């Protein structure tokens, strides 16, 4: 998705971005507090965008935990991120979060970019899992059962 400065007039030709490091867990509220802290730090540093890691909102304890917390694209998680983007005037790149799927027992690992002005930018990217193969060091198929 090409973004030109004409389409995003408030983005300067040279921008400072923040790339977040965080240790996410199964405690979503704690994870979102950490995201807010990174928004504060990014804004204080004069950044125009914050890039969150994959699994920023949730890392489960067991293989299918992500199914229980998966949300639609218009769910509470994205609404909270849209509010943070507006509050801190930041583009927020959501590295990957568990999105609901219409297929029973499955979810997507989805990336979206949140705009401080208009909500999501472009289309969501539903990542393709490359681990649907048999390898001697992998002794089960937990990944392919849920993603």
Secondary structure as UniProt FT lines:
FT   TURN            5..7
FT   TURN            9..10
FT   STRAND          17..19
FT   HELIX           28..44
FT   TURN            45..46
FT   STRAND          49..51
FT   TURN            63..64
FT   HELIX           65..69
FT   TURN            73..74
FT   HELIX           76..88
FT   STRAND          91..100
FT   TURN            104..105
FT   STRAND          107..115
FT   TURN            116..118
FT   STRAND          119..126
FT   TURN            136..137
FT   HELIX           142..146
//
